[in-house]
């Protein structure tokens, strides 16, 4: 195995919200740094990297190969979470996209509100949060993370408590 991968402050803040027993989907995985990090450190039971384009998945595959993790992280071509069933994951990570795009991904997979969702929109934060609220998501935590000269908003939504 190659030297353990390091994460930017933004992705490290995301990784801090992952629970060890979780099956994680990284939507828009592109570089696959988060799946590699989680897998190397045993911070998730399993990780699936999803992307809508084959180019980013090829880059992700190369990083997995460099770190000897082929077969340990599943890569899938998918528009959001559409290639998955609810039983395949416990936590979805959707970062690096606009808030409206993140919201549309959740709307296309309404079962997501029964899971844990870590969202990191680059734009339209309030619109995304308001949309999630209308869909019945429960906002549990919020973080502001300064990374690379920019401030990032990170949101943790978890299952709505049954009353």
KELUM-888457 format. One record per residue (C-alpha): residue number from 1; residue in three letters; x, y, z. Coordinates in steps of 0.5 Angstrom, whole numbers, always signed. Example, Ala and Ser with C-alpha at 12.3 -4.5 7.8 and 13.67 -1.06 7.14 Angstrom:
2
<site pos="1" code="ALA" c1="+25" c2="-9" c3="+16"/>
<site pos="2" code="SER" c1="+27" c2="-2" c3="+14"/>
//
This chain:
163
<site pos="1" code="UNK" c1="+0" c2="+0" c3="+0"/>
<site pos="2" code="UNK" c1="+2" c2="+7" c3="-2"/>
<site pos="3" code="UNK" c1="+3" c2="+12" c3="+4"/>
<site pos="4" code="UNK" c1="-4" c2="+14" c3="+7"/>
<site pos="5" code="UNK" c1="-7" c2="+20" c3="+3"/>
<site pos="6" code="UNK" c1="-9" c2="+26" c3="+6"/>
<site pos="7" code="UNK" c1="-15" c2="+31" c3="+6"/>
<site pos="8" code="UNK" c1="-16" c2="+38" c3="+5"/>
<site pos="9" code="UNK" c1="-19" c2="+41" c3="+11"/>
<site pos="10" code="UNK" c1="-26" c2="+41" c3="+8"/>
<site pos="11" code="UNK" c1="-26" c2="+34" c3="+6"/>
<site pos="12" code="UNK" c1="-23" c2="+32" c3="+13"/>
<site pos="13" code="UNK" c1="-29" c2="+36" c3="+16"/>
<site pos="14" code="UNK" c1="-33" c2="+31" c3="+12"/>
<site pos="15" code="UNK" c1="-29" c2="+25" c3="+14"/>
<site pos="16" code="UNK" c1="-30" c2="+27" c3="+21"/>
<site pos="17" code="UNK" c1="-38" c2="+26" c3="+20"/>
<site pos="18" code="UNK" c1="-37" c2="+19" c3="+18"/>
<site pos="19" code="UNK" c1="-39" c2="+13" c3="+22"/>
<site pos="20" code="UNK" c1="-34" c2="+7" c3="+22"/>
<site pos="21" code="UNK" c1="-40" c2="+2" c3="+21"/>
<site pos="22" code="UNK" c1="-43" c2="+6" c3="+15"/>
<site pos="23" code="UNK" c1="-44" c2="+4" c3="+8"/>
<site pos="24" code="UNK" c1="-42" c2="+11" c3="+4"/>
<site pos="25" code="UNK" c1="-43" c2="+13" c3="-2"/>
<site pos="26" code="UNK" c1="-39" c2="+19" c3="-5"/>
<site pos="27" code="UNK" c1="-43" c2="+22" c3="-10"/>
<site pos="28" code="UNK" c1="-39" c2="+26" c3="-15"/>
<site pos="29" code="UNK" c1="-33" c2="+22" c3="-13"/>
<site pos="30" code="UNK" c1="-28" c2="+25" c3="-19"/>
<site pos="31" code="UNK" c1="-22" c2="+25" c3="-15"/>
<site pos="32" code="UNK" c1="-24" c2="+19" c3="-10"/>
<site pos="33" code="UNK" c1="-19" c2="+22" c3="-5"/>
<site pos="34" code="UNK" c1="-25" c2="+21" c3="+0"/>
<site pos="35" code="UNK" c1="-26" c2="+14" c3="-1"/>
<site pos="36" code="UNK" c1="-19" c2="+12" c3="-1"/>
<site pos="37" code="UNK" c1="-18" c2="+16" c3="+6"/>
<site pos="38" code="UNK" c1="-24" c2="+12" c3="+9"/>
<site pos="39" code="UNK" c1="-22" c2="+6" c3="+6"/>
<site pos="40" code="UNK" c1="-15" c2="+6" c3="+8"/>
<site pos="41" code="UNK" c1="-16" c2="+8" c3="+15"/>
<site pos="42" code="UNK" c1="-22" c2="+3" c3="+16"/>
<site pos="43" code="UNK" c1="-27" c2="+9" c3="+17"/>
<site pos="44" code="UNK" c1="-33" c2="+6" c3="+14"/>
<site pos="45" code="UNK" c1="-35" c2="-1" c3="+13"/>
<site pos="46" code="UNK" c1="-36" c2="+0" c3="+5"/>
<site pos="47" code="UNK" c1="-35" c2="+6" c3="+0"/>
<site pos="48" code="UNK" c1="-38" c2="+7" c3="-7"/>
<site pos="49" code="UNK" c1="-36" c2="+12" c3="-11"/>
<site pos="50" code="UNK" c1="-41" c2="+15" c3="-16"/>
<site pos="51" code="UNK" c1="-40" c2="+20" c3="-22"/>
<site pos="52" code="UNK" c1="-44" c2="+22" c3="-28"/>
<site pos="53" code="UNK" c1="-38" c2="+22" c3="-33"/>
<site pos="54" code="UNK" c1="-33" c2="+16" c3="-34"/>
<site pos="55" code="UNK" c1="-27" c2="+21" c3="-34"/>
<site pos="56" code="UNK" c1="-28" c2="+23" c3="-27"/>
<site pos="57" code="UNK" c1="-29" c2="+15" c3="-25"/>
<site pos="58" code="UNK" c1="-23" c2="+13" c3="-29"/>
<site pos="59" code="UNK" c1="-19" c2="+18" c3="-25"/>
<site pos="60" code="UNK" c1="-22" c2="+15" c3="-19"/>
<site pos="61" code="UNK" c1="-20" c2="+8" c3="-21"/>
<site pos="62" code="UNK" c1="-13" c2="+11" c3="-23"/>
<site pos="63" code="UNK" c1="-12" c2="+13" c3="-15"/>
<site pos="64" code="UNK" c1="-15" c2="+7" c3="-13"/>
<site pos="65" code="UNK" c1="-10" c2="+3" c3="-17"/>
<site pos="66" code="UNK" c1="-4" c2="+7" c3="-14"/>
<site pos="67" code="UNK" c1="-6" c2="+6" c3="-7"/>
<site pos="68" code="UNK" c1="-8" c2="-2" c3="-8"/>
<site pos="69" code="UNK" c1="-15" c2="-1" c3="-7"/>
<site pos="70" code="UNK" c1="-18" c2="-4" c3="-13"/>
<site pos="71" code="UNK" c1="-24" c2="-8" c3="-11"/>
<site pos="72" code="UNK" c1="-24" c2="-5" c3="-4"/>
<site pos="73" code="UNK" c1="-28" c2="+1" c3="-7"/>
<site pos="74" code="UNK" c1="-34" c2="+0" c3="-12"/>
<site pos="75" code="UNK" c1="-34" c2="+6" c3="-17"/>
<site pos="76" code="UNK" c1="-40" c2="+7" c3="-21"/>
<site pos="77" code="UNK" c1="-43" c2="+11" c3="-27"/>
<site pos="78" code="UNK" c1="-49" c2="+14" c3="-24"/>
<site pos="79" code="UNK" c1="-53" c2="+20" c3="-25"/>
<site pos="80" code="UNK" c1="-53" c2="+22" c3="-17"/>
<site pos="81" code="UNK" c1="-56" c2="+16" c3="-13"/>
<site pos="82" code="UNK" c1="-60" c2="+13" c3="-19"/>
<site pos="83" code="UNK" c1="-56" c2="+7" c3="-19"/>
<site pos="84" code="UNK" c1="-56" c2="+5" c3="-12"/>
<site pos="85" code="UNK" c1="-62" c2="+2" c3="-8"/>
<site pos="86" code="UNK" c1="-63" c2="+5" c3="-1"/>
<site pos="87" code="UNK" c1="-61" c2="-2" c3="+2"/>
<site pos="88" code="UNK" c1="-54" c2="-1" c3="-1"/>
<site pos="89" code="UNK" c1="-52" c2="+5" c3="+4"/>
<site pos="90" code="UNK" c1="-52" c2="+9" c3="+10"/>
<site pos="91" code="UNK" c1="-49" c2="+15" c3="+9"/>
<site pos="92" code="UNK" c1="-49" c2="+19" c3="+2"/>
<site pos="93" code="UNK" c1="-44" c2="+25" c3="+1"/>
<site pos="94" code="UNK" c1="-45" c2="+30" c3="-4"/>
<site pos="95" code="UNK" c1="-40" c2="+36" c3="-4"/>
<site pos="96" code="UNK" c1="-37" c2="+40" c3="-9"/>
<site pos="97" code="UNK" c1="-44" c2="+42" c3="-13"/>
<site pos="98" code="UNK" c1="-49" c2="+47" c3="-13"/>
<site pos="99" code="UNK" c1="-54" c2="+47" c3="-8"/>
<site pos="100" code="UNK" c1="-60" c2="+46" c3="-13"/>
<site pos="101" code="UNK" c1="-56" c2="+40" c3="-16"/>
<site pos="102" code="UNK" c1="-55" c2="+37" c3="-9"/>
<site pos="103" code="UNK" c1="-63" c2="+38" c3="-8"/>
<site pos="104" code="UNK" c1="-65" c2="+35" c3="-15"/>
<site pos="105" code="UNK" c1="-60" c2="+29" c3="-13"/>
<site pos="106" code="UNK" c1="-64" c2="+28" c3="-7"/>
<site pos="107" code="UNK" c1="-71" c2="+29" c3="-10"/>
<site pos="108" code="UNK" c1="-69" c2="+24" c3="-15"/>
<site pos="109" code="UNK" c1="-68" c2="+19" c3="-9"/>
<site pos="110" code="UNK" c1="-73" c2="+21" c3="-4"/>
<site pos="111" code="UNK" c1="-71" c2="+15" c3="+0"/>
<site pos="112" code="UNK" c1="-65" c2="+19" c3="+2"/>
<site pos="113" code="UNK" c1="-68" c2="+22" c3="+8"/>
<site pos="114" code="UNK" c1="-68" c2="+16" c3="+11"/>
<site pos="115" code="UNK" c1="-61" c2="+16" c3="+11"/>
<site pos="116" code="UNK" c1="-55" c2="+20" c3="+13"/>
<site pos="117" code="UNK" c1="-53" c2="+26" c3="+8"/>
<site pos="118" code="UNK" c1="-47" c2="+30" c3="+8"/>
<site pos="119" code="UNK" c1="-48" c2="+36" c3="+4"/>
<site pos="120" code="UNK" c1="-43" c2="+41" c3="+2"/>
<site pos="121" code="UNK" c1="-46" c2="+46" c3="-3"/>
<site pos="122" code="UNK" c1="-41" c2="+51" c3="-7"/>
<site pos="123" code="UNK" c1="-48" c2="+56" c3="-8"/>
<site pos="124" code="UNK" c1="-55" c2="+56" c3="-6"/>
<site pos="125" code="UNK" c1="-54" c2="+54" c3="+1"/>
<site pos="126" code="UNK" c1="-61" c2="+57" c3="+3"/>
<site pos="127" code="UNK" c1="-65" c2="+54" c3="-2"/>
<site pos="128" code="UNK" c1="-62" c2="+47" c3="-1"/>
<site pos="129" code="UNK" c1="-63" c2="+47" c3="+6"/>
<site pos="130" code="UNK" c1="-70" c2="+50" c3="+5"/>
<site pos="131" code="UNK" c1="-71" c2="+45" c3="+0"/>
<site pos="132" code="UNK" c1="-69" c2="+39" c3="+5"/>
<site pos="133" code="UNK" c1="-73" c2="+42" c3="+10"/>
<site pos="134" code="UNK" c1="-79" c2="+42" c3="+6"/>
<site pos="135" code="UNK" c1="-77" c2="+34" c3="+4"/>
<site pos="136" code="UNK" c1="-77" c2="+32" c3="+11"/>
<site pos="137" code="UNK" c1="-70" c2="+32" c3="+12"/>
<site pos="138" code="UNK" c1="-67" c2="+34" c3="+19"/>
<site pos="139" code="UNK" c1="-61" c2="+38" c3="+20"/>
<site pos="140" code="UNK" c1="-57" c2="+36" c3="+25"/>
<site pos="141" code="UNK" c1="-50" c2="+40" c3="+25"/>
<site pos="142" code="UNK" c1="-47" c2="+45" c3="+21"/>
<site pos="143" code="UNK" c1="-40" c2="+47" c3="+20"/>
<site pos="144" code="UNK" c1="-36" c2="+53" c3="+16"/>
<site pos="145" code="UNK" c1="-29" c2="+51" c3="+14"/>
<site pos="146" code="UNK" c1="-24" c2="+55" c3="+11"/>
<site pos="147" code="UNK" c1="-20" c2="+52" c3="+6"/>
<site pos="148" code="UNK" c1="-15" c2="+54" c3="+0"/>
<site pos="149" code="UNK" c1="-17" c2="+61" c3="+1"/>
<site pos="150" code="UNK" c1="-25" c2="+60" c3="+1"/>
<site pos="151" code="UNK" c1="-30" c2="+59" c3="+6"/>
<site pos="152" code="UNK" c1="-34" c2="+52" c3="+5"/>
<site pos="153" code="UNK" c1="-41" c2="+51" c3="+8"/>
<site pos="154" code="UNK" c1="-42" c2="+43" c3="+10"/>
<site pos="155" code="UNK" c1="-49" c2="+41" c3="+13"/>
<site pos="156" code="UNK" c1="-50" c2="+34" c3="+16"/>
<site pos="157" code="UNK" c1="-57" c2="+32" c3="+15"/>
<site pos="158" code="UNK" c1="-60" c2="+25" c3="+19"/>
<site pos="159" code="UNK" c1="-66" c2="+21" c3="+20"/>
<site pos="160" code="UNK" c1="-72" c2="+25" c3="+22"/>
<site pos="161" code="UNK" c1="-73" c2="+22" c3="+29"/>
<site pos="162" code="UNK" c1="-79" c2="+18" c3="+30"/>
<site pos="163" code="UNK" c1="-84" c2="+21" c3="+35"/>
//
